[in-house]
Amino acid sequence: MGDDRPDGAAAPGAPDPAPHAEPELPQHGVGPWPGGRAAWPDDPRYDPELLAHGDRRNVVDRYRYWGLEAIVADLDERRHPFHVAIENWQHDLNIGSIVRTANAFAAETVHIIGRRRWNRRGAMVTDRYQHLVHHPDVSDFVAWAHAEGLPIIAVDNVEGARPVDLADLPERCVLLFGQEGPGLSDEALAAADSIVEITQYGSTRSMNASAAAAIVMHEWARRHARA
């Protein structure tokens, strides 16, 4: 006779199967400094709280146990000469992820255009280490870029855009990104010195805004980043 029990069900009278153990997730970072307080390094960059309790932050090993101000100061010596700008008219959830990517590529500054408030969840606290500037509107942002002598490279898949891998991407520039869905505003596109796009091969009209930003920043780094 066939067994009509659902897959995985125990036979009548059989003991309940052991519950599945939750997998142990890897714990990132480091614990308290080995050897206790007597072994702490004599270096003002190190944070006493982190030395005492460990450092589980999402930072590279170079910055383990360093205080926030020390990390920012060190990054300021090594930041790349490109900026990132993002239009923020609809409280786009991608902004946080773009800020995180800008930090990963050591962008000089991230500029938020439009609404001052933005969703920081995707930034994973990297906004603490990244310089941020707010511009109330496109005209204010453009005035700043012109004053700094920085060409504005808009990223959008609109007519006339040039594939980013074939386009001129100056070492000193500001990469301007739009929002998920509508892309860049007409005013922003009109103010750009050039417009680039990412070549696509599938059926979707566009890719996720934060993914597009990562691709373009990587293209900049491939050409200009210092080892």
NUFI-842372 format. One record per residue: x, z negated, y negated of N, C-alpha, C in turn; residue in three letters. Coordinates in steps of 0.001 Angstrom, whole numbers, plus 500000, padded with zeros to 6 digits. Each point is the difference from the previous one (the first is absolute). Layout:
XZYXZYXZYala;...
# end
This chain:
500846500000501184499154500000498816500888500000498757met;499593500748498992500816500110498786499993498723499189gly;501017499841499166500126498836499125499442500387498636asp;498858499352499614499357500351498733500453499126498843asp;501005499141500249500458499148498894500683500851498933arg;499837499609498734500735500704498941501501499903500231pro;500711500979499522501459499972500129500552498691499463asp;500851499361500790500653498784499555499201498740500259gly;498725500095500491499200498804500250500445499332501286ala;499988498666500026500411499259501186498894500015501045ala;500386499930501262499024499937501088499261498673499947ala;498738499955500515499243498740499981500786498894500682pro;500069498838499363500696498861500570501497500006499745gly;500517501092499511501443500056499746500314499283498690ala;501200499417499911500352499309498744500101500995498856pro;499709499524498796500122500862498826501443500460499850asp;500184501280499652501366500459499815500651499292498817pro;501313499884500078500726499330498918499823500793498713ala;499752499326498901499846500719498722501304500714499622pro;499835501134499361501183500735499567500727499202498917his;501277499819500193500794499290499003500221500900498792ala;499891499421498821500274500757498781501494500310499931glu;500346501254499747501430500317499925500653499288498819pro;501206499534500226500728499344498927500578501052499064glu;499619499922498730500492500956499031501393499583499551leu;500868500973499769501346499644499549499956499341498630pro;500802498977499828500060499302498727501170500553499209gln;499676500582498865501033500644499203500719498975499133his;501170500374499561500749499150499102500899499025500735gly;500352498929499309500931499013500535499472498605499739val;500451499056500822499628498608499824500900499311498994gly;499951498674499952500861499263499068501472500340500220pro;500785499864498938501431500307500087500663499125501066trp;500727500602500945500628499209501073500980498960499456pro;499955498834500596500954498956499618499500499017498975gly;498774500244499494499438499060499049500573500128498609gly;499586499067499134500345500064498583501512500025499774arg;500741499302500835501455499939499813500654501370500134ala;499332500916500715500580501322500233499461501057499056ala;499155499612499039499420500979499099501088500706499187trp;499849501297499766500995500720499195499955499574498534pro;501165499975499387500094499652498582499882501283499183asp;498760500454499844499750501282499355498669499893499269asp;499983500190498686498756499813499234498890500983500367pro;500326501069500718498970500959500383499071499437501074arg;500485499020500749499217499473501110498982498972499516tyr;498810500036500588498903499127499613499968498777500919asp;500049498784499442500016498797500844498797499888500935pro;498818500394499536498809499912500843500120500920501215glu;500528501195499767500158500942501110501095499537500951leu;501081499451499472501060499479500857499472498870500883leu;499133499173499439499491498840500735498942500365501021ala;499140500980499663498832500258500846500011501363500678his;500949500851499653500045501333500597499428501049499067gly;500275501249500332499595501118499148499261501025500854asp;498683500024499887499167500925500784499463501129499130arg;500572500211498853499511501044499098500337501393500533arg;499273500974499477500240501395500368501110500573499122asn;501222499529500246501161500493499263501079500402501002val;500887500879499570501100500418500870500960498829500177val;500803500064501061500887498885500328500964499665498870asp;500352500987499214500913499777498866499488498892499086arg;498679499868499900499407499062499054499456498734500648tyr;500335499751501252499532498781500638500504498766499252arg;499088499096499742500230498730499315500225500147498491tyr;500053501235499496500183500169498557498699499668499265trp;500119499443498804498844499770499165499476501294499399gly;498768499965499532499349501193499451500794500589498836leu;500390499174499051500720500504498829501327500637500392glu;500673499441500992501277500554500454499804501375500633ala;498915500157500754499728501295500623499701501049498933ile;499153499653499037499656500948498935501251500396499222val;500851499035499694501221500293499253500905500949500785ala;500092499805501302500832500882500811499394501400500083asp;498680500073500155499331501300500020500206500740498682leu;500014499264498908500169500631498694501361500694499876asp;500955499562500789501312500647499996500009501269500842glu;498950500201500807500027501064500992498786500917499947arg;499110499797499031498783500813499961500334501462499709arg;499148500885500512500191501432499794499337500434498697his;500449501103499423499511500401498670498702500791500006pro;499136499793500996498679500628499956498939498917499861phe;498926500354499333498865499100499821498810500542500786his;499036499136500234498759500379500679498844499611499097val;499042500901499827498811499711499197498750500314500819ala;498968499188499817498768500132500784498809499855499066ile;499091500956500048498744499860499251499089499012500736glu;499408499099499249499170498950500589498666499913499273asn;499122500946500284498687500000499358498929499403500913trp;500228500007501311498973499573500940500454498859500904gln;501008499245499578500490498856500784500399500458501405his;500807501059500046500411500617501265500779499007500860asp;499594499846501269500660499074500912501406500460500371leu;500325501268499761501309500517500367501111499538499058asn;499653499508498840501023499662499020500989498979500560ile;499506498983500677500885498992500561501010500592500961gly;499558500924500844500907500641500946501045500856499286ser;499593500654498908500945500815499241501045499108499340ile;499584498849499494500956499056499417500999499547501061val;499509499710501198500894499577501091501014501096500326arg;499552501255500033500911501101500283501005500182498873thr;499544499849498758500914500099498862501094498947500094ala;499635498810500436500999498956500204500981500390501105asn;499480500589501079500859500390501117501038501034499584ala;499623500887499066500922501028499534500715499598498706phe;499845498734499601500692499458498828499706500799498736ala;498730500292499783499606500669498757500275499092498812ala;500274500601498863500306499217498810498795499153499591glu;498841500631499806498804499304499531498771500724500524thr;498941499246500249498699500578500336499078499831498805val;499350501089499598499113500008498836498556500153500466his;499148499092499587498573500053500319499275500512498769ile;499286501112500160499301500637498879498497499765500154ile;499368499466498956498552499779500055499679498526500138gly;499229499657501005499610498612500193501227499141500272arg;500057498846499368501146499108500164499999499358501384arg;498830499617500463499916499311501298500053501028501130arg;500725499680501034500076500869501169500117499135501249trp;499619500546501133499997499250501253501433499849500502asn;500506498781499994501394499742500360500196499735501489arg;498942500025500757500115499632501404500991500895500748arg;499917501308499758500877500913500718501455499903499582gly;500269499335498875501376499867499532500799499013500841ala;499306499125500736500682499027500863501053499223499211met;499638499544498821500782499208499056501248500708499479val;500181501289500315501156500713499463499893500180498487thr;498809499848499439499861500102498549500770498893499283asp;500354498937500706500798498942499388501433500483499710arg;500442500978500758501377500487499867500074501320499232tyr;498856500569499679499940501328499398499544499909498546gln;500709500647499088499569500019498608498707500804499877his;499034499437499284498693500627499824499674500074498505leu;499474501139499572499593500193498609498589500578499980val;499167499502499099498632500505499885499877500889498769his;499285501133500162499663500889498891498481500126499945his;499381499768498870498537500023499940499397501373500261pro;500759501063499719499459501340500214501150500987500177asp;499641501234500310501013501022500268500854500271498774val;499387500044498830500759500316498786501092498967499738ser;499708498743500261501003498951499816501149500187500993asp;499661500324501242501021500249501020500868501193499627phe;499375501076499552500743501212499639500931499725498824val;499530499243499024500842499657498854501231499227500452ala;499805499070500945501149499251500531500976500935500702trp;499496500894500869500871500908500748500796500898499071ala;499358500518498961500689500864499042501071499226499235his;499684498764499629500976499173499283501231499720500855ala;499800499895501323501095499732500926500709501278500445glu;499458501148499610500593501263500426499834500271501481gly;498908499520500584499760500156501438498966501097500256leu;500338501026500769498990500989500376498957499388500928pro;498754500400499825498898499500500824499754501004501121ile;500170499541501230499775500846501180498693499545500639ile;498938500769499786498697499654500570499941500430501462ala;499333499206500818499865500296501426498520500184500313val;499606501248500268498600500295500317499937501404500594asp;499102500192500943499886501324500629498971500852499252asn;500391500409498817499146500834499164500635501381499864val;499213500927499506500508501358499833501215499996499071glu;501029500700500408501217500075499204501049498977500360gly;499651499020500859500975499002500423501048500645500897ala;501240499528499903501094500548500788500338499022501132arg;500251500480501211500369499078501086501176499109499594pro;499876498707500233500989499061499505501375500252500592val;500072500498501223501302500240500615500705501218499402asp;499260500820499240500582501180499356500102499835498488leu;499409498954499468499913499825498552501207499256499454ala;500201500143498704501012499227499303499509498562499881asp;500826499057500409499646498579499948501154499276499320leu;499945499859498684501144499440499271500334498580500443pro;501255499638499825500413498634500363499302498980499105glu;499954500267498713499272499145499070498629500628499754arg;498972499335500471498649500540499851499004498888500263cys;498729500330499792498931499091500382499040500787500881val;499750499474501187499092500629500962498600499449499752leu;499070500885499705498651499596499599499000500312501108leu;499301498960500462499055500136501102498586499678499525phe;499034500671500624498604499761499691499354499076501007gly;498682500039500045499244499099500853499527500706501268gln;499672499183500971499437500534501231498699500741499675glu;499893501232500422498788500777499753500129500915498797gly;499817499468498778500008500893498835501380500503499608pro;501059499334500445501341500414499597500270499650498549gly;500840500788499352500358499745498612498922500507499047leu;499882499332498872499049500438498974500508501276499345ser;499094500737499376500382501226499292501009499691498895asp;499831498871499335500914499621498918501411499772500536glu;500088499350501143501316499740500587500664501296500447ala;499235500889500627500563501282500444500488500820498808leu;499250499964498909500381500764498825501276499461499366ala;500249498704500160501173499377499385501260500152500846ala;499847500431501248501142500061500916500943501140499639ala;501288499767500208500997501048499811500014500958501184asp;499648499497501169499855500846501179499069499301500979ser;499448500788500920499072499469501009500510500404501374ile;500095499026500898500458500278501363498921499566500991val;500079500574501173499072499645501069500758499900501314glu;499352499426500995500575499885501341499358501059500872ile;500810500833500611499469501041500874499295499367501197thr;498783500449500274499201499482501119499662501141500954gln;499728499629501251499797501007501028498712499806500789tyr;499249498951499704498774499735500737498766500368499211gly;498867499402500375498724500363499396499629499143498792ser;500610498829499866499614499117498899500476500548498661thr;499183499812498976500355500489498669501151499202499405arg;500030498701500285501033499152499414500333498867500947ser;501158499386499769500394498844500798499845498726499181met;500140498880500675499893498708499345500981499907498831asn;499538499431498889500806499956498787501307499245500200ala;499952498893500718501229499229500198500968500733500924ser;499472500745500979500863500790500870500680501117499214ala;499244500648499125500569501059499169501097499449499096ala;499768498832499432501004499395499131501279499705500770ala;499869499516501230501181499694500810500804501264500290ala;499313501098500289500690501251500301500787500490498788ile;499378499958498835500663500505498797501165499095499609val;499830498695500104501114499098499692501159500209500969met;499680500233501262501067500265500965500723501297499658his;499264501006499553500636501254499607500946499773498824glu;499579499173499045500892499675498888501257499305500545trp;499813499016500881501131499237500533500933500889500824ala;499423500936500745500817500911500810500984500775499141arg;499587500316498781500859500785499113500942499140499146arg;499502498846499565500731499303498946500467498587500333his;499436499346501021500303498586500213501451499784500366ala;500546498927499477501358499609500340500012499322501352arg;501076500165500732500116499392501329500104498485499876ala;
# end
